Amino acid sequence: MAAEQFKRADVGFQGGQVLSVRVAHEAYDGLRNALGDTRTGTGEGAHRWHELRTADSDIAIDLSQVVYVRVETEEQRVGF
């Protein structure tokens, strides 16, 4: 995973908690697909938990508690 490009993403949960992570594009797409399946009640989305692989850890997320996912679209810059 070291050669992959990571983006910063925030996962918001019911109750107001936010989990900030750095994820590869494939991991973000996997989370979005799992959320879509859960919301529509189709496919593998009947499963409540999703494992999200981040730059530094693996996180089990309860999909039924996710309110939003935000991913940065701009490249990171240093300085002014």
N, C-alpha and C positions, 0 to 999 in steps of 0.2 A: 504493500500500500504506500510505500514511501514515495514512489514516483508520481502518484496521483495528485491531481489538483483538488484541494479542499475549499469549500465555501462555508461561511458562517451561516448558521440557521438557528431560529428560535422556534421551539415547540411550546405552544400555550395550552394550559390545562384548565379544566373547570376549577373554579376557586381562585384563579388568578396566578398560579405558579407558572413560571417560564423556565424552560430548560434551554440553555444556549450551548450549541455544539458546533463542531467543525465536521462536515460530512463530504464524502465524494459524491459526484453526480449520480452514480448508480444507487447509492444508499438513499439519497433523497428521492429518487424515482421510485424505489421500492416502498418507501414510507407512503408516498402519495398514492401509489397503487393499492396498498393495503388499506388506507383510509377510504378510498373510493369503493373498494369491495365491501368494506364494513358498512358504509352508509347506504349502499344499494341492496345489501343483503344477498349478494351473489358471490360465487366462487369461494376462494379460500378465506375471504373476509369474514366468514362466520366465526373465525378465530378472534379472540379478544386481544391477544398479546402479539406484539411485533418486536423482533430484535433489530435494533438500529445499530449498525457498525459505524463508529465515529473515528476520528483521527487517533484518539488515545484510549478508547474503551468500547465495549459493547453494552448497549442499554436496552432493557426490556421495557416497552412502552405499552400501557393499557390504552388501546385505541378508542375505547368507549369514553375516555376522559379528555381526549384531544379536542380543543376548540379551534386552534389555528396552527399553521406552519408558515413561517416567514423565512425566506432565504435571501441573502444579499445578492444583488445583481451587478453591482459595481465592483471593479477591481480595487483591492486595497492599495492605499497610497501612504507614503511616509512623508511627513513634513506638512508644509502649508500649501 
